[in-house]
Amino acid sequence: MNDHSTYETLRHLADSWGLLAMLVVFVILCAWPFRPGARSRNQEAAEAIFKDDNDGE
């Protein structure tokens, strides 16, 4: 009989590569707003809370 079950294999994979994958995704998501082309969208989002629904009237 095989020493490693499917569970053990998947757990080992998650413990090693899963953690690395989560770290990579975290770093990408943290860096996303700071990319060069995002300045105008970030400024628009920052000012959105000050926009009144009656601005056009």
KANOR-V862460 format. One record per run of one state. SS is the DSSP state (@ for helix, = for strand, . for the rest). FROM is the first residue (numbers start at 1). TO is the last residue. If there is no record, write none. Layout:
# KANOR-V862460
ss->[SS | SS]
from->[FROM | FROM]
to->[TO | TO]
This chain:
# KANOR-V862460
ss->[. | @ | . | @ | .]
from->[1 | 6 | 35 | 36 | 51]
to->[5 | 34 | 35 | 50 | 57]
